[in-house]
């Protein structure tokens, strides 16, 4: 299975910044240095092109991101200080989702962006550590290149994908499904195609029951031919910003439900890591690693089935 990573994912941040930037490098290092289970091919993504970004974002906003002229107010809303690394990281994150979705559609079945899930980015503004909306950029790329007609975004980050909902509103070809904590960021939610707001303290059983009820409905309503899945680590009980109460085992079962649904429906799947804010960064990496390794097992099983059918 292909997984996309580059050192540009890691921004330099001031001491004490609460975003766990170290999780990206730690996840990459684990996958590189601790081979186990099915093989994972680690690849560097190309940056998203200007054309890719302009299918989704306003030209003036894109220009100000790329040339470093975002206002202090815009940067505070995003949550990252300005540095020359910001535009390159933002383009590479979207490029990795493009690459993962293209690989899945081309025959791999499933591929992974080891960052991504930047679902709070709107057409003309960023927010919540999100600058460009990689899920929608990826969806519009494969549509523009004739690789997919209808894309389902399955957003299981603990925060509502407000930017994704706004960007896809009124366009049935990209369906925004978000299952999130009701009393969490953003304060003002957007109307997506299917929103499931969960109460504080939702545990494994209640979360998985809700997913089992709503994911089939999302697939039926979206009628997709490909899927982008935001596998957030922040529904975890130990997350500082989550308000839900899932265990690591519950999150693995969540991932299994999504992967199994895509397998049953024959849907190519690109996975991004999305959020995670546990006190111990190793807990975040544990959750992301489990997602990637489970995806690799599904990809390998798919390959074996295809080989058996060909033989």
TORPARO-495851 format. One record per residue: x, y negated, z of N, C-alpha, C in turn; residue number from 1. Coordinates in nm, 2 decimals. Atoms other than C-alpha are relative to their C-alpha. Layout:
N
    n_u    n_v    n_w   ca_u   ca_v   ca_w    c_u    c_v    c_w   i
      X      Y      Z      X      Y      Z      X      Y      Z NUM
...
END
This chain:
311
    n_u    n_v    n_w   ca_u   ca_v   ca_w    c_u    c_v    c_w   i
   0.08   0.12   0.00   0.00   0.00   0.00   0.09  -0.12   0.00   1
  -0.07   0.12   0.01   0.12  -0.35  -0.08  -0.04  -0.10   0.11   2
   0.03   0.10  -0.10   0.15  -0.61   0.20   0.09  -0.12  -0.03   3
  -0.07   0.12   0.05   0.26  -0.97   0.12   0.04  -0.09   0.12   4
  -0.05   0.08  -0.11   0.48  -1.17   0.35   0.12  -0.08  -0.06   5
  -0.13   0.08   0.03   0.75  -1.45   0.32   0.03  -0.08   0.12   6
  -0.05   0.08  -0.12   0.95  -1.65   0.57  -0.07  -0.14   0.00   7
   0.07   0.13   0.00   0.75  -1.96   0.46  -0.12   0.00   0.09   8
   0.12   0.00  -0.09   0.46  -1.84   0.67   0.03  -0.06   0.14   9
  -0.04   0.05  -0.13   0.65  -1.95   0.98   0.04  -0.14   0.00  10
  -0.03   0.14  -0.01   0.63  -2.32   1.04   0.08  -0.04   0.12  11
  -0.06   0.05  -0.13   0.86  -2.50   1.28  -0.09  -0.08   0.08  12
   0.10   0.07  -0.09   0.65  -2.62   1.57   0.08  -0.05   0.13  13
  -0.06   0.05  -0.12   0.74  -2.82   1.88  -0.02   0.09   0.12  14
   0.02  -0.09  -0.12   0.80  -2.64   2.21  -0.13  -0.03   0.07  15
   0.12   0.01  -0.07   0.48  -2.56   2.39  -0.13  -0.01  -0.09  16
   0.11   0.00   0.09   0.26  -2.57   2.08  -0.08   0.13   0.02  17
   0.08  -0.12  -0.04  -0.03  -2.33   2.14  -0.02   0.10  -0.12  18
   0.02  -0.10   0.11  -0.04  -2.17   1.79   0.11   0.10   0.00  19
  -0.10  -0.11  -0.02   0.14  -1.83   1.81   0.07   0.03  -0.13  20
  -0.06  -0.02   0.13   0.35  -1.88   1.50   0.09   0.12  -0.01  21
  -0.09  -0.12   0.00   0.59  -1.60   1.60  -0.07   0.13  -0.04  22
   0.07  -0.13   0.03   0.32  -1.34   1.53   0.03   0.05  -0.14  23
  -0.02  -0.04   0.14   0.39  -1.35   1.16   0.13   0.08  -0.02  24
  -0.13  -0.07   0.01   0.76  -1.26   1.18   0.00   0.13   0.08  25
   0.00  -0.12  -0.08   0.70  -1.01   1.46  -0.08   0.11  -0.08  26
   0.07  -0.10   0.07   0.44  -0.83   1.25   0.08   0.05  -0.12  27
  -0.09  -0.04   0.12   0.67  -0.82   0.94   0.11   0.09   0.05  28
  -0.12  -0.08  -0.06   0.96  -0.69   1.16  -0.05   0.14   0.04  29
   0.05  -0.13  -0.04   0.75  -0.41   1.30  -0.03   0.09  -0.12  30
   0.03  -0.08   0.12   0.63  -0.30   0.96   0.12   0.04  -0.07  31
  -0.13  -0.03   0.07   0.98  -0.32   0.82   0.09   0.10   0.08  32
  -0.10  -0.07  -0.08   1.17  -0.17   1.11  -0.05   0.13   0.06  33
   0.06  -0.12  -0.07   0.93   0.09   1.25  -0.10   0.07  -0.10  34
   0.08  -0.07   0.09   0.81   0.30   0.96  -0.08   0.12   0.07  35
   0.08  -0.10  -0.06   0.53   0.53   1.07  -0.13   0.02  -0.09  36
   0.12  -0.02   0.08   0.23   0.69   0.89   0.03  -0.02  -0.14  37
  -0.01   0.02   0.15   0.17   0.59   0.53   0.09  -0.12  -0.03  38
  -0.09   0.10   0.04   0.42   0.38   0.34  -0.07  -0.14  -0.03  39
   0.05   0.14   0.03   0.38   0.00   0.32   0.11  -0.07  -0.07  40
  -0.09   0.07   0.09   0.55  -0.19   0.04  -0.01  -0.15   0.03  41
   0.00   0.14  -0.04   0.65  -0.54   0.17   0.05  -0.09  -0.12  42
  -0.03   0.08   0.12   0.65  -0.80  -0.11  -0.02  -0.15   0.03  43
   0.01   0.15  -0.02   0.70  -1.18  -0.13  -0.10  -0.05  -0.10  44
   0.10   0.06   0.09   0.40  -1.37  -0.27   0.05  -0.12  -0.07  45
  -0.02   0.13   0.07   0.43  -1.65  -0.53  -0.09  -0.10   0.07  46
   0.10   0.10  -0.05   0.28  -1.98  -0.42  -0.12  -0.01  -0.09  47
   0.12   0.03   0.09  -0.07  -2.06  -0.54   0.04  -0.12  -0.09  48
  -0.03   0.11   0.10  -0.05  -2.28  -0.85  -0.09  -0.12   0.03  49
   0.08   0.12  -0.01  -0.19  -2.63  -0.86  -0.14   0.03  -0.06  50
   0.12  -0.04   0.06  -0.46  -2.49  -1.09  -0.09   0.08   0.10  51
   0.07  -0.08  -0.09  -0.56  -2.24  -0.83  -0.06  -0.08   0.11  52
   0.05   0.08  -0.11  -0.59  -2.50  -0.56  -0.11  -0.09  -0.04  53
   0.10   0.10   0.05  -0.79  -2.74  -0.77  -0.13   0.06  -0.04  54
   0.13  -0.07   0.02  -1.06  -2.48  -0.84  -0.08  -0.01   0.13  55
   0.07  -0.01  -0.13  -1.15  -2.51  -0.47   0.01  -0.14   0.07  56
  -0.02   0.12  -0.09  -1.01  -2.84  -0.32   0.01  -0.12  -0.09  57
   0.00   0.13   0.07  -1.04  -3.20  -0.41   0.14  -0.04  -0.04  58
  -0.14   0.04   0.05  -0.75  -3.34  -0.62   0.07  -0.09   0.09  59
  -0.07   0.09  -0.08  -0.68  -3.62  -0.39   0.05   0.06   0.13  60
  -0.05  -0.07  -0.12  -0.66  -3.40  -0.08   0.12   0.09  -0.03  61
  -0.12  -0.09   0.04  -0.43  -3.15  -0.26   0.12  -0.09  -0.02  62
  -0.12   0.09   0.02  -0.20  -3.44  -0.37   0.06  -0.04   0.13  63
  -0.05   0.05  -0.13  -0.18  -3.57  -0.01   0.06   0.11   0.08  64
  -0.07  -0.11  -0.07  -0.10  -3.23   0.13   0.14   0.03  -0.06  65
  -0.12  -0.03   0.06   0.17  -3.17  -0.13   0.11  -0.11   0.01  66
  -0.10   0.11  -0.01   0.33  -3.51  -0.11   0.03  -0.06   0.14  67
  -0.02   0.03  -0.14   0.31  -3.54   0.27  -0.06  -0.13   0.04  68
   0.07   0.13  -0.03   0.07  -3.84   0.29  -0.13   0.02   0.07  69
   0.12  -0.02  -0.08  -0.20  -3.68   0.51   0.01  -0.10   0.12  70
   0.00   0.09  -0.11  -0.31  -3.93   0.78   0.02   0.07   0.13  71
  -0.02  -0.06  -0.14  -0.24  -3.88   1.15  -0.13   0.06   0.04  72
   0.13  -0.06  -0.04  -0.61  -3.82   1.20  -0.02   0.13  -0.07  73
   0.01  -0.13   0.07  -0.61  -3.55   0.93   0.09   0.11   0.06  74
  -0.10  -0.09  -0.06  -0.30  -3.39   1.09  -0.05   0.05   0.13  75
   0.05  -0.04  -0.13  -0.46  -3.39   1.43  -0.11   0.10  -0.01  76
   0.11  -0.09   0.03  -0.77  -3.22   1.29   0.06   0.14  -0.04  77
  -0.06  -0.13   0.04  -0.55  -2.95   1.13   0.07   0.06   0.12  78
  -0.06  -0.05  -0.11  -0.34  -2.91   1.44   0.15   0.03  -0.01  79
  -0.15  -0.02   0.02   0.01  -2.88   1.29   0.06  -0.14  -0.03  80
  -0.07   0.13   0.04   0.26  -3.17   1.28   0.06   0.02  -0.14  81
  -0.05   0.00   0.14   0.39  -3.27   0.94   0.15   0.05   0.00  82
  -0.14  -0.03   0.03   0.71  -3.11   0.81   0.00   0.03  -0.15  83
  -0.01  -0.04   0.14   0.84  -3.04   0.45  -0.05   0.14  -0.02  84
   0.04  -0.14   0.01   0.75  -2.68   0.52  -0.15   0.02  -0.02  85
   0.14  -0.01   0.00   0.38  -2.75   0.54  -0.06   0.03  -0.14  86
   0.06  -0.03   0.13   0.29  -2.76   0.17   0.04   0.13  -0.06  87
  -0.04  -0.13   0.05   0.50  -2.46   0.08  -0.07   0.11   0.07  88
   0.07  -0.10  -0.07   0.35  -2.25   0.36  -0.14   0.01  -0.05  89
   0.14   0.00   0.04   0.00  -2.36   0.26  -0.02   0.07  -0.14  90
   0.01  -0.06   0.13   0.06  -2.26  -0.10   0.03   0.15   0.00  91
  -0.03  -0.14  -0.01   0.22  -1.93  -0.01  -0.11   0.09   0.07  92
   0.11  -0.07  -0.07  -0.06  -1.83   0.23  -0.11   0.03  -0.10  93
   0.10  -0.03   0.10  -0.31  -1.87  -0.05   0.05   0.09  -0.11  94
  -0.05  -0.09   0.10  -0.08  -1.70  -0.30   0.00   0.14   0.04  95
   0.00  -0.14  -0.05  -0.06  -1.40  -0.08  -0.14   0.06   0.00  96
   0.14  -0.05   0.02  -0.44  -1.36  -0.08  -0.03   0.03  -0.14  97
   0.01  -0.02   0.15  -0.44  -1.40  -0.46   0.07   0.13  -0.03  98
  -0.08  -0.12   0.03  -0.17  -1.13  -0.48  -0.06   0.12   0.05  99
   0.07  -0.12  -0.06  -0.35  -0.89  -0.24  -0.12   0.03  -0.08 100
   0.13  -0.03   0.07  -0.68  -0.93  -0.42   0.03   0.05  -0.14 101
  -0.03  -0.05   0.13  -0.52  -0.88  -0.76   0.05   0.14   0.01 102
  -0.06  -0.14  -0.01  -0.33  -0.57  -0.64  -0.12   0.10   0.03 103
   0.11  -0.09  -0.03  -0.65  -0.42  -0.49  -0.09   0.02  -0.13 104
   0.08  -0.01   0.12  -0.85  -0.49  -0.81   0.07   0.08  -0.11 105
  -0.08  -0.07   0.11  -0.57  -0.35  -1.04   0.01   0.15   0.02 106
   0.00  -0.14  -0.01  -0.60  -0.01  -0.89   0.04   0.05   0.14 107
  -0.05  -0.04  -0.13  -0.45  -0.01  -0.54  -0.11   0.02   0.10 108
   0.11  -0.02  -0.08  -0.79  -0.03  -0.38   0.00  -0.09   0.12 109
  -0.01   0.09  -0.12  -0.67  -0.22  -0.07   0.14  -0.06   0.00 110
  -0.13   0.07  -0.02  -0.38  -0.47  -0.01  -0.02  -0.11   0.10 111
   0.00   0.09  -0.12  -0.29  -0.71   0.27   0.08  -0.12  -0.01 112
  -0.07   0.13  -0.03  -0.19  -1.07   0.33   0.04   0.00   0.15 113
  -0.04   0.00  -0.14   0.02  -1.07   0.65  -0.01  -0.14   0.07 114
   0.04   0.12  -0.06  -0.11  -1.42   0.72  -0.14  -0.03  -0.05 115
   0.13   0.03   0.06  -0.42  -1.60   0.58  -0.11   0.00   0.09 116
   0.12   0.02  -0.08  -0.77  -1.63   0.69  -0.03  -0.14   0.04 117
   0.00   0.14  -0.03  -0.76  -2.01   0.67  -0.14  -0.06  -0.03 118
   0.14   0.02   0.04  -1.14  -2.04   0.68  -0.06  -0.13   0.05 119
   0.05   0.13  -0.04  -1.17  -2.39   0.84   0.03  -0.11  -0.10 120
  -0.04   0.10   0.10  -1.04  -2.57   0.53  -0.12  -0.02  -0.10 121
   0.11   0.04   0.09  -1.31  -2.76   0.33   0.06  -0.05  -0.13 122
  -0.05   0.05   0.13  -1.28  -2.91  -0.02   0.10  -0.11   0.02 123
  -0.08   0.12  -0.01  -1.14  -3.23   0.10   0.07  -0.03   0.14 124
  -0.07   0.01  -0.13  -1.00  -3.17   0.45   0.03   0.14   0.06 125
  -0.03  -0.11  -0.07  -0.84  -2.92   0.67  -0.05   0.00   0.15 126
   0.04   0.00  -0.14  -0.90  -2.82   1.03   0.03   0.13   0.07 127
  -0.02  -0.13  -0.07  -0.83  -2.56   1.30   0.11   0.08  -0.05 128
  -0.12  -0.07   0.05  -0.48  -2.47   1.17  -0.02   0.05  -0.14 129
   0.03  -0.05   0.13  -0.62  -2.43   0.82   0.02  -0.12  -0.10 130
  -0.02   0.11   0.09  -0.51  -2.65   0.52  -0.07   0.03  -0.14 131
   0.07  -0.05   0.12  -0.61  -2.46   0.20  -0.08   0.13   0.04 132
   0.08  -0.11  -0.03  -0.89  -2.20   0.21   0.04   0.12  -0.09 133
  -0.06  -0.10   0.09  -0.70  -1.89   0.09  -0.11   0.10  -0.05 134
   0.10  -0.10   0.04  -1.01  -1.66   0.08  -0.07  -0.05  -0.13 135
   0.08   0.05   0.11  -1.20  -1.89  -0.16   0.10  -0.03  -0.12 136
  -0.10   0.01   0.11  -0.88  -1.97  -0.36   0.02   0.13  -0.07 137
  -0.02  -0.13   0.06  -0.83  -1.60  -0.41  -0.12   0.04  -0.08 138
   0.12  -0.04   0.07  -1.19  -1.54  -0.50  -0.01  -0.08  -0.14 139
   0.01   0.08   0.13  -1.19  -1.83  -0.76   0.11   0.04  -0.10 140
  -0.11  -0.05   0.09  -0.86  -1.70  -0.90  -0.04   0.12  -0.08 141
   0.04  -0.13   0.07  -0.99  -1.35  -0.98  -0.12  -0.02  -0.09 142
   0.11   0.03   0.09  -1.31  -1.49  -1.12   0.05  -0.08  -0.12 143
  -0.05   0.08   0.11  -1.12  -1.74  -1.34   0.07   0.09  -0.10 144
  -0.08  -0.09   0.09  -0.90  -1.46  -1.48  -0.08   0.12  -0.04 145
   0.09  -0.11   0.05  -1.20  -1.23  -1.55   0.03   0.13   0.07 146
  -0.03  -0.12  -0.07  -1.09  -0.98  -1.28  -0.12   0.04   0.09 147
   0.12  -0.03  -0.09  -1.41  -1.00  -1.07  -0.11  -0.11  -0.03 148
   0.11   0.09   0.02  -1.75  -1.16  -1.10  -0.06  -0.05   0.13 149
   0.07   0.03  -0.13  -1.89  -1.15  -0.75   0.09   0.05   0.12 150
  -0.09  -0.03  -0.11  -1.68  -1.16  -0.43  -0.07  -0.02   0.13 151
   0.05   0.01  -0.14  -1.79  -1.09  -0.07   0.11  -0.04   0.09 152
  -0.10   0.03  -0.11  -1.60  -1.26   0.21  -0.06   0.05   0.13 153
   0.05  -0.05  -0.13  -1.64  -1.06   0.53   0.09  -0.06   0.11 154
  -0.08   0.08  -0.09  -1.52  -1.30   0.80  -0.03   0.05   0.15 155
   0.02  -0.05  -0.14  -1.47  -1.12   1.14   0.10  -0.06   0.09 156
  -0.07   0.09  -0.10  -1.25  -1.39   1.30  -0.11  -0.04   0.10 157
   0.10   0.04  -0.11  -1.41  -1.50   1.63  -0.06  -0.13  -0.02 158
   0.05   0.14   0.03  -1.47  -1.85   1.49  -0.07   0.01  -0.14 159
   0.08   0.00   0.13  -1.73  -1.92   1.22   0.09  -0.06  -0.11 160
  -0.07   0.05   0.12  -1.58  -1.96   0.87  -0.08  -0.12  -0.06 161
   0.08   0.12   0.05  -1.73  -2.31   0.83   0.04  -0.05  -0.13 162
  -0.05   0.05   0.12  -1.51  -2.42   0.55  -0.04   0.09  -0.12 163
   0.04  -0.10   0.10  -1.58  -2.10   0.35  -0.15  -0.01  -0.03 164
   0.14   0.01   0.03  -1.95  -2.14   0.40  -0.03  -0.13  -0.08 165
   0.02   0.12   0.07  -1.94  -2.50   0.28   0.04   0.01  -0.14 166
  -0.05  -0.01   0.13  -1.73  -2.42  -0.02  -0.08   0.09  -0.09 167
   0.07  -0.09   0.08  -1.95  -2.14  -0.13  -0.15  -0.02  -0.01 168
   0.15   0.03  -0.01  -2.29  -2.29  -0.06  -0.05  -0.03  -0.14 169
   0.07   0.02   0.13  -2.52  -2.28  -0.36   0.06   0.08  -0.12 170
  -0.06  -0.08   0.10  -2.30  -2.03  -0.55  -0.01   0.15   0.04 171
   0.02  -0.14  -0.04  -2.42  -1.67  -0.53   0.11   0.09  -0.04 172
  -0.11  -0.09   0.04  -2.10  -1.54  -0.69   0.11   0.02   0.11 173
  -0.08  -0.03  -0.12  -1.91  -1.58  -0.36  -0.09  -0.01   0.12 174
   0.09  -0.02  -0.11  -2.10  -1.46  -0.06   0.08  -0.01   0.13 175
  -0.07   0.02  -0.13  -1.99  -1.58   0.29  -0.08   0.06   0.11 176
   0.06  -0.07  -0.11  -2.07  -1.34   0.57   0.10  -0.02   0.12 177
  -0.08   0.03  -0.11  -1.94  -1.45   0.91  -0.07   0.05   0.13 178
   0.05  -0.05  -0.13  -1.98  -1.27   1.25   0.09  -0.05   0.10 179
  -0.09   0.08  -0.09  -1.85  -1.49   1.53  -0.07  -0.02   0.13 180
   0.05   0.04  -0.13  -1.89  -1.61   1.88  -0.08  -0.13  -0.01 181
   0.10   0.11   0.01  -2.19  -1.85   1.91   0.06  -0.12   0.06 182
  -0.05   0.12  -0.07  -2.03  -2.08   2.16   0.15  -0.02  -0.01 183
  -0.14   0.01   0.03  -1.70  -2.14   2.00   0.02  -0.10  -0.11 184
  -0.03   0.08   0.11  -1.52  -2.36   1.75  -0.04   0.06  -0.13 185
   0.03   0.15  -0.01  -1.64  -2.53   1.54  -0.13  -0.03   0.07 186
   0.12   0.04  -0.07  -1.89  -2.72   1.74  -0.12   0.00  -0.09 187
   0.11   0.01   0.10  -2.10  -2.78   1.43   0.03   0.11  -0.10 188
  -0.01  -0.11   0.09  -2.15  -2.47   1.23  -0.06  -0.03  -0.14 189
   0.06   0.02   0.13  -2.22  -2.46   0.86  -0.09   0.13  -0.03 190
   0.09  -0.11   0.04  -2.49  -2.24   0.70   0.07   0.08  -0.11 191
  -0.05  -0.09   0.10  -2.33  -1.95   0.53  -0.11   0.09  -0.06 192
   0.10  -0.08   0.06  -2.50  -1.68   0.33  -0.06   0.10   0.11 193
   0.05  -0.09  -0.11  -2.52  -1.45   0.64   0.09  -0.03   0.12 194
  -0.07   0.03  -0.13  -2.42  -1.57   0.99  -0.06   0.08   0.11 195
   0.04  -0.08  -0.11  -2.43  -1.35   1.29   0.08  -0.06   0.12 196
  -0.06   0.07  -0.12  -2.37  -1.55   1.62  -0.01   0.09   0.12 197
   0.00  -0.10  -0.12  -2.27  -1.33   1.92   0.01  -0.08   0.13 198
  -0.01   0.06  -0.13  -2.31  -1.42   2.29   0.14   0.02   0.06 199
  -0.13  -0.02  -0.08  -2.01  -1.47   2.52   0.00   0.14   0.06 200
  -0.01  -0.13  -0.07  -1.88  -1.14   2.65  -0.04   0.12  -0.08 201
   0.04  -0.12   0.08  -2.00  -0.92   2.36   0.11   0.10   0.00 202
  -0.10  -0.10  -0.01  -1.82  -0.59   2.41   0.00   0.09  -0.12 203
  -0.02  -0.08   0.11  -1.72  -0.31   2.18  -0.14   0.06  -0.06 204
   0.12  -0.07   0.04  -2.06  -0.13   2.17  -0.09  -0.10  -0.07 205
   0.09   0.10   0.06  -2.27  -0.44   2.10   0.06  -0.06  -0.13 206
  -0.07   0.06   0.12  -2.02  -0.58   1.85  -0.01   0.10  -0.12 207
  -0.01  -0.10   0.11  -1.99  -0.26   1.65  -0.14   0.04  -0.05 208
   0.14  -0.02   0.04  -2.37  -0.21   1.65  -0.04  -0.11  -0.09 209
   0.03   0.12   0.08  -2.41  -0.56   1.51   0.06   0.01  -0.14 210
  -0.07  -0.02   0.13  -2.15  -0.49   1.24  -0.07   0.11  -0.08 211
   0.06  -0.11   0.07  -2.31  -0.16   1.15  -0.14  -0.04  -0.06 212
   0.13   0.04   0.05  -2.64  -0.34   1.11   0.01  -0.10  -0.12 213
   0.00   0.12   0.09  -2.53  -0.65   0.91   0.10   0.02  -0.11 214
  -0.09  -0.02   0.11  -2.24  -0.53   0.70  -0.07   0.06  -0.13 215
   0.07  -0.05   0.11  -2.46  -0.31   0.48  -0.09  -0.10  -0.07 216
   0.09   0.10   0.05  -2.70  -0.60   0.44   0.08  -0.10  -0.08 217
  -0.09   0.09   0.08  -2.41  -0.83   0.33   0.04   0.06  -0.13 218
  -0.04  -0.07   0.13  -2.30  -0.58   0.07  -0.12   0.01  -0.10 219
   0.12  -0.01   0.09  -2.65  -0.53  -0.06  -0.04  -0.14  -0.06 220
   0.04   0.14   0.05  -2.72  -0.91  -0.08   0.10  -0.06  -0.09 221
  -0.11   0.06   0.08  -2.38  -1.00  -0.22   0.01   0.06  -0.14 222
  -0.02  -0.08   0.12  -2.37  -0.73  -0.49   0.14  -0.02  -0.05 223
  -0.14   0.04   0.04  -1.99  -0.77  -0.50   0.07   0.10  -0.08 224
  -0.09  -0.10   0.06  -1.73  -0.61  -0.71   0.14  -0.01   0.06 225
  -0.12   0.00  -0.08  -1.45  -0.71  -0.47  -0.03  -0.07   0.13 226
   0.02   0.05  -0.14  -1.41  -0.81  -0.10   0.13  -0.06   0.05 227
  -0.11   0.06  -0.09  -1.19  -1.04   0.11  -0.04   0.02   0.14 228
   0.03  -0.03  -0.14  -1.18  -0.93   0.47   0.09  -0.08   0.10 229
  -0.08   0.08  -0.10  -1.06  -1.17   0.75  -0.01   0.09   0.13 230
  -0.01  -0.10  -0.12  -0.95  -0.92   1.03   0.05  -0.07   0.12 231
  -0.06   0.08  -0.11  -0.91  -1.17   1.31   0.03   0.09   0.12 232
  -0.03  -0.07  -0.13  -0.74  -1.05   1.63  -0.07  -0.07   0.12 233
   0.05   0.08  -0.11  -0.93  -1.31   1.83  -0.13   0.04   0.07 234
   0.11  -0.06  -0.08  -1.24  -1.11   1.93   0.04   0.08   0.12 235
  -0.06  -0.07  -0.11  -1.00  -0.94   2.17  -0.04  -0.05   0.13 236
   0.04   0.04  -0.14  -1.10  -0.95   2.54   0.11  -0.09   0.06 237
  -0.10   0.08  -0.06  -0.76  -1.10   2.62   0.04  -0.13  -0.08 238
  -0.03   0.11   0.08  -0.78  -1.38   2.37  -0.03  -0.13   0.08 239
   0.02   0.13  -0.07  -0.75  -1.74   2.51  -0.11  -0.08  -0.05 240
   0.10   0.09   0.07  -0.99  -1.89   2.26  -0.12   0.08  -0.05 241
   0.09  -0.08   0.07  -1.22  -1.60   2.18  -0.14   0.01   0.06 242
   0.13  -0.01  -0.07  -1.51  -1.56   2.44  -0.06   0.13  -0.02 243
   0.06  -0.13   0.01  -1.58  -1.21   2.32   0.09   0.10   0.08 244
  -0.07  -0.09  -0.09  -1.46  -0.89   2.49   0.03   0.14  -0.06 245
  -0.03  -0.12   0.07  -1.35  -0.63   2.24   0.14   0.05   0.05 246
  -0.12  -0.06  -0.03  -1.08  -0.38   2.32   0.08   0.02  -0.13 247
  -0.08  -0.03   0.12  -0.79  -0.29   2.08  -0.06   0.11  -0.07 248
   0.06  -0.12   0.06  -0.97   0.04   2.02  -0.13  -0.05  -0.08 249
   0.12   0.05   0.06  -1.29  -0.15   1.94   0.03  -0.08  -0.13 250
  -0.04   0.07   0.12  -1.11  -0.37   1.69   0.05   0.09  -0.11 251
  -0.04  -0.10   0.10  -0.96  -0.07   1.52  -0.13   0.07  -0.06 252
   0.12  -0.05   0.05  -1.31   0.07   1.49  -0.07  -0.10  -0.09 253
   0.05   0.11   0.09  -1.43  -0.26   1.34   0.07   0.01  -0.13 254
  -0.07  -0.01   0.12  -1.16  -0.23   1.08  -0.04   0.12  -0.08 255
   0.04  -0.13   0.06  -1.25   0.13   1.01  -0.14  -0.02  -0.07 256
   0.13   0.02   0.06  -1.61   0.03   0.95   0.01  -0.08  -0.13 257
  -0.02   0.08   0.13  -1.51  -0.24   0.69   0.06   0.08  -0.11 258
  -0.08  -0.08   0.10  -1.26  -0.01   0.52  -0.09   0.11  -0.06 259
   0.09  -0.11   0.04  -1.51   0.28   0.51  -0.11  -0.05  -0.09 260
   0.11   0.06   0.08  -1.79   0.06   0.37   0.05  -0.03  -0.14 261
  -0.06   0.03   0.13  -1.56  -0.06   0.09   0.03   0.12  -0.08 262
  -0.03  -0.13   0.06  -1.45   0.29   0.02  -0.12   0.06  -0.06 263
   0.13  -0.06   0.05  -1.81   0.42  -0.01  -0.05  -0.07  -0.12 264
   0.05   0.08   0.11  -1.90   0.14  -0.24   0.10  -0.02  -0.12 265
  -0.10   0.02   0.10  -1.58   0.15  -0.45   0.04  -0.14  -0.02 266
  -0.03   0.14   0.01  -1.50  -0.21  -0.37   0.15  -0.03   0.03 267
  -0.13   0.04  -0.03  -1.14  -0.34  -0.40   0.00  -0.10   0.12 268
   0.00   0.07  -0.12  -1.04  -0.50  -0.07   0.13  -0.07   0.03 269
  -0.12   0.08  -0.04  -0.79  -0.78   0.02  -0.03  -0.03   0.15 270
   0.01   0.02  -0.15  -0.73  -0.81   0.40   0.10  -0.12   0.04 271
  -0.08   0.10  -0.06  -0.60  -1.12   0.58  -0.01   0.01   0.15 272
  -0.01  -0.02  -0.14  -0.49  -1.15   0.94  -0.09  -0.09   0.08 273
   0.08   0.10  -0.07  -0.68  -1.46   1.04   0.05  -0.03   0.14 274
  -0.05   0.05  -0.13  -0.67  -1.58   1.41   0.03   0.10   0.10 275
  -0.04  -0.08  -0.11  -0.53  -1.45   1.73   0.07  -0.08   0.10 276
  -0.05   0.10  -0.09  -0.45  -1.64   2.05   0.02   0.06   0.14 277
  -0.02  -0.07  -0.13  -0.38  -1.38   2.33   0.13  -0.07   0.06 278
  -0.11   0.06  -0.07  -0.14  -1.50   2.60   0.13   0.07  -0.04 279
  -0.12  -0.07   0.04   0.11  -1.23   2.50  -0.01   0.03  -0.15 280
   0.00  -0.01   0.15   0.20  -1.25   2.13   0.00   0.14  -0.04 281
  -0.01  -0.14   0.04   0.27  -0.88   2.13  -0.14   0.07   0.00 282
   0.14  -0.05   0.01  -0.10  -0.81   2.19  -0.06  -0.04  -0.13 283
   0.04   0.04   0.13  -0.18  -1.01   1.88   0.06   0.09  -0.11 284
  -0.07  -0.08   0.10   0.08  -0.82   1.68  -0.05   0.14   0.00 285
   0.05  -0.13  -0.01  -0.05  -0.49   1.81  -0.13   0.01  -0.08 286
   0.13   0.00   0.07  -0.40  -0.57   1.67   0.02  -0.01  -0.15 287
  -0.03   0.01   0.14  -0.27  -0.69   1.34   0.07   0.12  -0.06 288
  -0.07  -0.12   0.05  -0.03  -0.40   1.30  -0.10   0.12  -0.02 289
   0.10  -0.11   0.01  -0.32  -0.15   1.37  -0.08  -0.02  -0.13 290
   0.08   0.03   0.12  -0.52  -0.32   1.09   0.07   0.04  -0.12 291
  -0.08  -0.02   0.12  -0.24  -0.30   0.84   0.02   0.15  -0.02 292
  -0.03  -0.15   0.01  -0.15   0.07   0.92  -0.13   0.08  -0.03 293
   0.13  -0.06   0.04  -0.52   0.17   0.90  -0.03  -0.02  -0.14 294
   0.02   0.03   0.15  -0.55   0.00   0.56   0.10   0.09  -0.08 295
  -0.09  -0.08   0.08  -0.24   0.19   0.45  -0.04   0.15  -0.01 296
   0.05  -0.14   0.00  -0.39   0.52   0.55  -0.12   0.01  -0.10 297
   0.11  -0.01   0.10  -0.71   0.44   0.35   0.06  -0.01  -0.14 298
  -0.06   0.01   0.14  -0.49   0.34   0.05   0.06   0.13  -0.04 299
  -0.07  -0.13   0.03  -0.29   0.66   0.07  -0.11   0.11  -0.03 300
   0.11  -0.10   0.02  -0.61   0.87   0.10  -0.06  -0.02  -0.14 301
   0.06   0.03   0.13  -0.75   0.69  -0.20   0.09   0.05  -0.12 302
  -0.09  -0.04   0.10  -0.44   0.76  -0.40   0.00   0.15  -0.02 303
   0.00  -0.14   0.01  -0.45   1.13  -0.31  -0.13   0.05  -0.07 304
   0.13  -0.04   0.07  -0.82   1.15  -0.42   0.02  -0.02  -0.15 305
  -0.02   0.04   0.14  -0.73   0.98  -0.75   0.09   0.10  -0.07 306
  -0.09  -0.10   0.06  -0.44   1.22  -0.81  -0.07   0.14  -0.02 307
   0.07  -0.12   0.01  -0.66   1.52  -0.74  -0.10   0.01  -0.11 308
   0.09   0.00   0.11  -0.92   1.41  -0.98   0.06   0.00  -0.13 309
  -0.07   0.00   0.13  -0.67   1.34  -1.25   0.06   0.14  -0.03 310
  -0.06  -0.14   0.02  -0.52   1.69  -1.20  -0.10   0.10  -0.03 311
END
